[in-house]
Amino acid sequence: MITMSSKGKAAYSDDNVTPEMEYPRDLSSPTLCAFIGINIGTEFMRDLPSANDVLFILKSHHVTHVRLYDADHQMLNALANTGIAVMVGVTNDELHRIGQNQTAAADWVNKNVAAFLPKTNITAIAVGNEVLTTYQSGAPHLVPAMNLLYHALVATNLDLKVKVSSPHSMDTIAPPYFPPSTATFNPKIITTMYLYLQFLKNTESFFMLNAHPYYGYTTGNATSSIDYALLKPRLARSKQIVDSNTGLRYLSMFDAMVDAAYYSMGALNFSGIPVVVTESGWPSVGGANEPDATMENAQTYVTNLIHRVFDKCGSPSQPQFPTSTYIYELFNEDIRPGSLSKRNWGLFYTNGTAMHSQDLIMVKGNRNSSVCMVFCVAKKDAKESALEAALNWACGIGNASCGAIQKGQPCYKPNNLHSHASYAFNDYYQRMRSSGGTSCDFWGTAIITTKDPSHGSCSFTGRSAATAMQMSWVAFYIPAVVVFLLNLQQ
């Protein structure tokens, strides 16, 4: 299969690499650890707490990320020197002006971003909110506004610090969005969505998704169980849903929604754009015709959501991209128009008292390390010739430590190409990640997994998808593009 030296390195020669092969690279590398943030909406509140009172609540519960729906200066000043990562918002009403005028965009960035950095840790701009589905007159101005704001950030040397995107509702995806593998964007918005995704790809930004299983469940004619919507752990197999096209098993509507966004992007030939969930929650009070909006369900959903985000990696189809999520929302909005449930998504009363169990809010995770482990293994359907060449490269010039797959060593069995390649690929991958690089491709023969391939006494090194929750947004979401530009000696 492969000749080893006494040191466990592969016997390698240039003949092992054909002119058609490139050295391994991974253009959609895993990001760092997922985080839980919280939305702060105050537009529809009668009695607003002061910015300092809001900050006290955030700090008391170790919140590390917040999303503002505007760029309130009192709040931005209060957040100074806290290290809390802040997403500011361009309101829908501002889209027309900013989307048509570079000066207006530059003025907005200067007054609402540049003026507060670096003391206030502003990391992203959310341009509008659900524009394509709830504010259609602003749709023609959405991507132009994003572009003009981005150019204003470039002009102030803030484009690497502050990302630009726009949150979308699930209504941007044509129903039904299950199975996720068949999901596509609504044809009515396809042109704008394509331009939006092109912007995200060009600027290495991320897709913002407002994902609310509450609405998916209550408007879906109960085609799924309430446990599935509430992210109940240890969900019975009879309540799980399997995508018949991919074989992927979905244990929650939340994961199905996130994957529907990924597959919709894929349908437009876009990949490697991470999804960040910018809203997700559950109402605690509802009207007579809203029986599922209860305090118990709200507490259950948010508790399970926090566990889901911290205890797993990404979605079933994209495990390499941890699903960071902003809980909707900090306070109830008592004068928001619409049904009773729309006014009751808050986690806190304005005096700082938690509406739910205290354990729910003390985000067990704003931790300094992640429980999200990733491994690099050989694909099951990889061609044997390509797999052997990749294994030869990894154990040779790649300097993977392959002694463990030698005869008599812990990882020799099972003695087959796939098993040995998986060990070598993972060793190389983990070494590269620890030095700042990421490469799990190996000429298309390798894939990222969150399932630990260790067996018996054979231990595969796993590495968490993150190191610190306090890092800047750039560290979280710019894919680390590691391209090995080695000249092949023919």
C-alpha positions as CSV (number, residue, x, y, z in Angstrom):
1,M,0.0,0.0,0.0
2,I,2.6,2.5,1.1
3,T,6.3,2.0,2.1
4,M,7.3,3.3,5.5
5,S,10.7,4.3,6.8
6,S,11.8,3.3,10.2
7,K,10.5,6.6,11.5
8,G,7.1,6.0,10.2
9,K,7.3,8.4,7.2
10,A,6.2,7.4,3.8
11,A,8.6,6.7,1.1
12,Y,7.9,9.5,-1.2
13,S,9.0,10.6,-4.7
14,D,7.7,13.1,-7.2
15,D,6.2,10.2,-9.1
16,N,3.5,10.0,-6.5
17,V,2.0,13.3,-7.6
18,T,0.7,13.6,-11.1
19,P,0.7,16.9,-13.0
20,E,-3.1,17.1,-12.8
21,M,-3.1,17.1,-9.0
22,E,-3.0,20.2,-6.9
23,Y,-1.7,20.2,-3.3
24,P,-4.5,20.0,-0.8
25,R,-6.5,23.0,0.0
26,D,-9.7,23.9,1.7
27,L,-11.5,27.0,0.7
28,S,-14.4,26.5,3.1
29,S,-12.5,25.8,6.2
30,P,-14.2,25.4,9.6
31,T,-14.7,28.5,11.7
32,L,-14.1,28.9,15.3
33,C,-16.6,28.1,18.1
34,A,-20.2,29.0,18.0
35,F,-21.5,31.7,20.4
36,I,-24.9,32.7,21.8
37,G,-25.8,36.3,21.5
38,I,-29.0,38.3,22.2
39,N,-31.1,40.7,20.3
40,I,-32.0,44.1,21.8
41,G,-35.1,45.6,20.2
42,T,-36.5,48.8,21.8
43,E,-38.6,50.4,19.0
44,F,-41.9,49.0,20.4
45,M,-41.3,49.4,24.1
46,R,-43.2,51.9,26.3
47,D,-40.8,52.0,29.2
48,L,-37.3,51.9,28.0
49,P,-34.6,51.0,30.6
50,S,-31.5,53.1,30.5
51,A,-28.5,52.0,28.4
52,N,-26.5,51.5,31.7
53,D,-29.3,49.3,33.1
54,V,-29.3,47.2,29.9
55,L,-25.5,46.8,30.2
56,F,-25.9,45.7,33.8
57,I,-28.2,42.9,32.7
58,L,-25.8,41.8,29.9
59,K,-22.8,41.8,32.1
60,S,-24.7,40.0,35.0
61,H,-25.4,37.1,32.6
62,H,-22.1,37.0,30.8
63,V,-23.5,38.0,27.4
64,T,-20.7,38.3,24.9
65,H,-22.5,39.2,21.7
66,V,-25.5,41.6,21.1
67,R,-27.4,42.6,18.1
68,L,-28.9,46.1,18.0
69,Y,-31.6,46.9,15.4
70,D,-30.3,50.4,15.0
71,A,-27.1,52.3,16.1
72,D,-28.3,53.9,19.3
73,H,-25.5,56.1,20.5
74,Q,-26.3,55.8,24.2
75,M,-26.2,52.0,23.9
76,L,-22.9,52.1,21.9
77,N,-21.3,54.4,24.5
78,A,-22.5,52.1,27.3
79,L,-21.0,49.1,25.6
80,A,-17.5,50.8,25.3
81,N,-14.6,49.0,27.0
82,T,-16.7,45.8,27.7
83,G,-15.4,43.6,25.0
84,I,-18.9,42.7,24.0
85,A,-19.2,42.1,20.3
86,V,-21.8,44.4,18.8
87,M,-23.8,44.1,15.6
88,V,-25.3,47.4,14.7
89,G,-28.3,47.9,12.4
90,V,-29.2,50.1,9.5
91,T,-33.0,50.4,9.7
92,N,-35.3,49.6,6.8
93,D,-36.2,53.3,6.6
94,E,-32.6,54.3,6.0
95,L,-32.1,51.9,3.0
96,H,-33.3,54.3,0.3
97,R,-31.0,57.1,1.3
98,I,-27.9,55.0,1.9
99,G,-28.5,52.8,-1.1
100,Q,-28.4,55.7,-3.5
101,N,-25.7,57.9,-2.1
102,Q,-22.1,57.1,-1.3
103,T,-21.8,60.2,0.9
104,A,-24.8,59.1,3.0
105,A,-23.2,55.7,3.4
106,A,-19.9,57.2,4.4
107,D,-21.6,59.5,6.8
108,W,-23.5,56.6,8.4
109,V,-20.3,54.6,8.9
110,N,-18.4,57.6,10.3
111,K,-21.1,58.5,12.8
112,N,-22.2,55.0,13.9
113,V,-19.2,52.8,13.5
114,A,-15.9,54.7,13.2
115,A,-16.7,57.1,15.9
116,F,-17.1,54.3,18.5
117,L,-14.3,52.0,17.5
118,P,-12.1,50.6,19.0
119,K,-13.6,51.3,22.5
120,T,-16.9,49.7,21.4
121,N,-16.3,46.3,19.8
122,I,-18.5,46.8,16.7
123,T,-18.0,43.7,14.5
124,A,-20.9,43.7,12.0
125,I,-23.5,45.8,10.3
126,A,-26.9,44.3,9.6
127,V,-28.4,46.2,6.7
128,G,-32.1,46.3,7.2
129,N,-34.2,43.4,8.6
130,E,-36.1,40.9,6.4
131,V,-36.1,43.5,3.6
132,L,-36.9,41.0,0.8
133,T,-40.1,39.7,2.5
134,T,-41.4,42.5,4.7
135,Y,-40.1,45.8,3.1
136,Q,-40.2,45.1,-0.6
137,S,-39.9,48.7,-1.7
138,G,-36.4,48.7,-0.1
139,A,-35.3,45.5,-2.0
140,P,-33.8,47.4,-5.0
141,H,-31.6,49.4,-2.6
142,L,-30.5,46.5,-0.4
143,V,-27.4,45.3,-2.2
144,P,-26.4,48.8,-3.3
145,A,-26.6,49.9,0.3
146,M,-24.4,47.0,1.4
147,N,-21.8,47.8,-1.3
148,L,-21.7,51.5,-0.4
149,L,-21.4,50.8,3.3
150,Y,-18.6,48.3,2.6
151,H,-16.7,50.8,0.5
152,A,-17.1,53.3,3.3
153,L,-15.5,50.7,5.7
154,V,-12.7,50.2,3.2
155,A,-12.1,53.9,3.1
156,T,-11.7,54.0,6.9
157,N,-9.7,50.8,7.1
158,L,-12.4,49.0,9.0
159,D,-13.4,46.4,6.3
160,L,-11.4,43.6,8.0
161,K,-12.9,44.4,11.4
162,V,-16.6,45.0,10.5
163,K,-18.6,42.6,8.3
164,V,-21.7,43.7,6.3
165,S,-24.7,41.5,5.7
166,S,-28.5,41.5,5.9
167,P,-30.9,39.3,7.9
168,H,-33.5,37.2,6.0
169,S,-36.6,35.4,7.1
170,M,-37.4,31.8,6.3
171,D,-39.9,33.3,3.8
172,T,-37.1,33.9,1.4
173,I,-37.1,30.1,0.8
174,A,-39.8,28.7,-1.3
175,P,-42.1,26.4,0.6
176,P,-41.8,23.7,1.7
177,Y,-38.2,23.9,2.9
178,F,-38.2,20.2,3.8
179,P,-36.4,18.1,2.8
180,P,-33.7,20.7,3.1
181,S,-31.8,19.3,0.1
182,T,-34.5,20.5,-2.2
183,A,-34.8,24.0,-0.8
184,T,-34.4,26.9,-3.1
185,F,-35.0,30.6,-2.8
186,N,-38.3,32.1,-3.8
187,P,-38.1,32.9,-7.6
188,K,-39.5,36.4,-7.0
189,I,-36.3,37.4,-5.2
190,I,-33.8,35.3,-7.0
191,T,-32.0,38.2,-8.7
192,T,-31.5,40.2,-5.6
193,M,-30.5,37.1,-3.6
194,Y,-27.9,36.2,-6.2
195,L,-26.3,39.7,-5.9
196,Y,-26.5,39.5,-2.1
197,L,-24.7,36.1,-2.1
198,Q,-22.1,37.4,-4.5
199,F,-21.4,40.3,-2.1
200,L,-21.0,37.9,0.8
201,K,-18.6,35.7,-1.2
202,N,-16.6,38.7,-2.4
203,T,-16.3,40.2,1.1
204,E,-16.0,37.0,3.1
205,S,-19.1,37.8,5.0
206,F,-21.9,35.5,6.3
207,F,-25.6,34.8,5.6
208,M,-27.9,36.2,8.3
209,L,-31.0,34.0,8.9
210,N,-33.9,34.7,11.2
211,A,-35.0,31.1,12.1
212,H,-38.1,30.7,14.2
213,P,-39.4,27.1,14.6
214,Y,-42.4,28.6,16.5
215,Y,-43.7,29.9,13.2
216,G,-42.6,26.8,11.3
217,Y,-44.6,24.7,13.7
218,T,-47.7,26.8,14.2
219,T,-48.2,27.6,10.5
220,G,-47.2,24.1,9.3
221,N,-50.5,22.4,10.1
222,A,-48.7,20.3,12.7
223,T,-46.9,18.2,10.1
224,S,-44.1,17.8,12.7
225,S,-44.2,17.3,16.4
226,I,-43.9,20.0,19.1
227,D,-40.9,18.2,20.5
228,Y,-39.2,18.5,17.1
229,A,-39.9,22.3,17.1
230,L,-38.7,22.7,20.6
231,L,-35.3,21.0,20.0
232,K,-36.1,18.4,22.6
233,P,-33.1,16.2,23.4
234,R,-33.1,12.5,22.8
235,L,-35.9,12.9,20.3
236,A,-37.7,9.6,19.6
237,R,-36.7,8.2,16.1
238,S,-40.4,8.3,15.1
239,K,-40.3,12.1,15.6
240,Q,-37.0,12.6,13.7
241,I,-37.1,13.4,10.0
242,V,-34.8,12.0,7.4
243,D,-33.9,13.8,4.2
244,S,-34.5,11.0,1.7
245,N,-32.1,12.6,-0.8
246,T,-29.1,12.8,1.5
247,G,-29.9,10.3,4.2
248,L,-29.2,13.1,6.8
249,R,-31.3,12.8,10.0
250,Y,-32.8,15.9,11.4
251,L,-33.6,16.0,15.1
252,S,-34.9,19.5,15.1
253,M,-36.7,22.0,12.9
254,F,-34.0,24.5,13.8
255,D,-31.3,22.4,12.0
256,A,-33.7,21.8,9.1
257,M,-34.1,25.6,8.7
258,V,-30.4,26.3,8.8
259,D,-29.7,23.5,6.2
260,A,-32.5,24.8,4.0
261,A,-30.5,28.1,3.8
262,Y,-27.3,26.2,2.9
263,Y,-29.0,24.2,0.2
264,S,-30.7,27.2,-1.2
265,M,-27.4,28.9,-1.5
266,G,-26.0,25.8,-3.2
267,A,-28.8,25.8,-5.7
268,L,-27.4,29.2,-6.9
269,N,-23.9,27.6,-6.9
270,F,-22.6,29.4,-3.8
271,S,-20.8,27.4,-1.1
272,G,-18.5,28.2,1.9
273,I,-20.7,31.0,3.2
274,P,-21.5,30.4,6.9
275,V,-25.0,30.9,8.2
276,V,-25.4,33.0,11.4
277,V,-28.8,32.8,13.0
278,T,-29.6,36.4,13.8
279,E,-33.0,35.7,15.5
280,S,-34.4,32.6,17.1
281,G,-36.7,32.4,20.1
282,W,-40.2,31.4,21.3
283,P,-43.0,33.5,22.7
284,S,-44.0,33.0,26.3
285,V,-47.6,34.4,26.1
286,G,-50.2,34.2,23.4
287,G,-53.8,34.8,22.6
288,A,-56.6,32.4,22.8
289,N,-55.7,31.1,19.3
290,E,-52.0,30.8,20.1
291,P,-51.9,27.8,22.6
292,D,-48.2,27.0,21.9
293,A,-47.0,30.4,23.1
294,T,-46.4,29.5,26.7
295,M,-43.8,30.2,29.4
296,E,-43.0,26.5,29.6
297,N,-42.4,26.2,25.8
298,A,-40.4,29.4,25.8
299,Q,-38.1,28.2,28.5
300,T,-37.8,24.8,27.0
301,Y,-36.9,26.2,23.5
302,V,-34.3,28.7,24.7
303,T,-32.7,26.2,27.1
304,N,-32.5,23.6,24.3
305,L,-31.3,26.2,21.8
306,I,-28.4,27.1,24.1
307,H,-27.4,23.5,24.5
308,R,-27.8,22.9,20.8
309,V,-25.5,25.8,19.8
310,F,-22.8,25.0,22.4
311,D,-22.9,21.2,22.4
312,K,-22.9,20.5,18.7
313,C,-21.1,21.9,15.7
314,G,-22.8,23.0,12.6
315,S,-25.9,21.8,10.8
316,P,-26.2,18.2,9.5
317,S,-25.0,19.1,6.1
318,Q,-22.4,21.7,7.2
319,P,-20.8,20.4,10.5
320,Q,-17.7,22.5,9.8
321,F,-19.6,25.8,10.3
322,P,-20.8,26.1,14.0
323,T,-24.2,27.7,14.1
324,S,-23.8,30.9,16.1
325,T,-27.2,32.2,17.2
326,Y,-28.8,35.4,18.6
327,I,-31.7,34.7,20.9
328,Y,-34.8,36.8,20.2
329,E,-35.0,38.9,22.4
330,L,-33.8,40.7,25.6
331,F,-37.2,42.4,26.5
332,N,-40.8,42.0,25.6
333,E,-42.0,44.8,23.2
334,D,-45.3,45.7,24.8
335,I,-46.5,48.0,22.0
336,R,-45.5,45.9,19.0
337,P,-48.4,45.7,16.5
338,G,-50.0,42.3,15.9
339,S,-51.0,39.3,17.9
340,L,-50.3,39.0,21.6
341,S,-47.5,36.5,21.0
342,K,-45.6,39.0,18.9
343,R,-45.2,41.2,22.0
344,N,-43.9,38.4,24.3
345,W,-40.5,37.0,23.2
346,G,-38.4,38.6,25.9
347,L,-36.1,36.9,28.4
348,F,-36.1,39.7,30.9
349,Y,-38.4,42.2,32.5
350,T,-37.0,45.7,32.3
351,N,-36.0,45.6,36.0
352,G,-33.5,42.8,35.1
353,T,-35.5,39.9,36.5
354,A,-35.4,36.9,34.3
355,M,-38.7,35.6,33.0
356,H,-37.4,32.1,32.8
357,S,-35.3,29.8,35.0
358,Q,-32.0,31.5,35.9
359,D,-30.1,28.5,34.7
360,L,-31.5,29.2,31.2
361,I,-29.8,32.6,31.1
362,M,-26.4,31.9,32.7
363,V,-25.2,30.8,29.2
364,K,-23.2,27.8,30.3
365,G,-21.1,28.5,27.5
366,N,-19.6,31.8,27.0
367,R,-16.6,29.7,27.6
368,N,-13.0,30.0,26.6
369,S,-13.0,26.7,24.9
370,S,-15.3,24.7,22.6
371,V,-16.9,21.3,23.0
372,C,-17.2,21.2,19.2
373,M,-14.6,18.7,17.9
374,V,-13.9,18.2,14.3
375,F,-11.9,15.5,12.5
376,C,-10.7,15.0,8.9
377,V,-11.3,11.5,7.5
378,A,-11.2,9.8,4.1
379,K,-14.4,9.8,2.1
380,K,-16.2,6.5,1.9
381,D,-16.6,6.8,-1.9
382,A,-13.1,8.1,-2.7
383,K,-11.3,6.4,-5.6
384,E,-8.6,4.0,-4.3
385,S,-5.9,5.4,-6.6
386,A,-6.5,8.9,-5.5
387,L,-6.8,7.9,-1.9
388,E,-3.5,6.0,-2.0
389,A,-1.7,9.0,-3.6
390,A,-3.1,11.3,-1.0
391,L,-2.1,9.0,1.8
392,N,1.4,8.8,0.3
393,W,1.6,12.6,0.2
394,A,0.3,13.0,3.8
395,C,2.8,10.6,5.3
396,G,5.6,11.9,3.0
397,I,6.0,15.5,2.2
398,G,3.0,16.4,4.3
399,N,5.0,15.2,7.4
400,A,2.0,13.5,9.0
401,S,2.9,11.2,11.9
402,C,2.0,7.8,10.4
403,G,3.8,5.5,12.8
404,A,0.6,4.6,14.5
405,I,-0.7,2.8,11.3
406,Q,2.4,0.6,11.1
407,K,2.0,-3.1,11.7
408,G,1.8,-3.8,15.4
409,Q,0.8,-0.3,16.3
410,P,-2.5,0.9,17.8
411,C,-4.1,2.1,14.5
412,Y,-2.8,-0.6,12.1
413,K,-6.2,-2.4,12.3
414,P,-8.4,-2.4,10.5
415,N,-5.7,-2.9,7.9
416,N,-7.3,-1.1,4.9
417,L,-6.6,1.9,2.8
418,H,-9.6,3.9,4.1
419,S,-8.7,3.5,7.7
420,H,-5.0,4.3,7.3
421,A,-5.8,7.3,5.1
422,S,-8.2,8.7,7.7
423,Y,-5.6,8.5,10.4
424,A,-3.0,10.2,8.3
425,F,-5.3,12.9,6.9
426,N,-6.5,13.7,10.4
427,D,-3.0,14.0,11.8
428,Y,-2.0,16.3,9.0
429,Y,-5.2,18.4,9.3
430,Q,-4.9,18.8,13.1
431,R,-1.2,19.8,12.8
432,M,-2.1,22.4,10.2
433,R,-4.9,23.8,12.2
434,S,-2.7,24.2,15.3
435,S,-0.4,26.4,13.2
436,G,-3.1,28.5,11.7
437,G,-3.9,26.6,8.6
438,T,-6.8,24.4,7.6
439,S,-6.8,21.8,4.9
440,C,-9.1,18.8,4.7
441,D,-9.4,18.1,1.0
442,F,-6.6,15.8,-0.2
443,W,-7.6,16.0,-3.9
444,G,-11.2,15.6,-3.0
445,T,-10.7,12.3,-1.0
446,A,-11.3,13.8,2.5
447,I,-14.1,15.3,4.4
448,I,-14.7,17.0,7.8
449,T,-16.7,15.1,10.4
450,T,-17.8,15.7,14.0
451,K,-18.0,12.0,14.7
452,D,-14.9,10.8,16.5
453,P,-13.3,8.0,14.4
454,S,-11.2,6.7,17.3
455,H,-11.6,3.0,18.0
456,G,-10.2,0.6,20.6
457,S,-6.7,1.8,21.5
458,C,-6.5,3.9,18.4
459,S,-7.0,7.5,19.3
460,F,-7.6,10.2,16.7
461,T,-6.6,13.7,17.7
462,G,-9.6,16.1,17.7
463,R,-9.5,19.8,17.8
464,S,-12.2,22.2,19.0
465,A,-13.7,24.5,16.4
466,A,-12.7,27.5,18.5
467,T,-10.3,28.8,21.1
468,A,-11.9,31.9,22.6
469,M,-15.3,33.4,22.6
470,Q,-13.9,36.9,23.0
471,M,-12.2,37.1,19.6
472,S,-13.2,39.5,16.9
473,W,-15.8,38.7,14.3
474,V,-13.1,38.4,11.7
475,A,-11.6,35.5,13.6
476,F,-15.0,33.9,13.8
477,Y,-16.1,34.2,10.2
478,I,-13.5,34.8,7.7
479,P,-12.6,31.4,6.3
480,A,-8.9,30.8,6.6
481,V,-8.0,30.2,3.0
482,V,-4.8,28.1,3.1
483,V,-3.5,27.4,-0.4
484,F,-0.3,25.4,-0.7
485,L,1.6,27.1,-3.6
486,L,4.3,24.5,-4.0
487,N,5.9,24.0,-7.3
488,L,5.8,20.5,-8.6
489,Q,9.1,19.2,-9.8
490,Q,8.4,17.2,-12.9
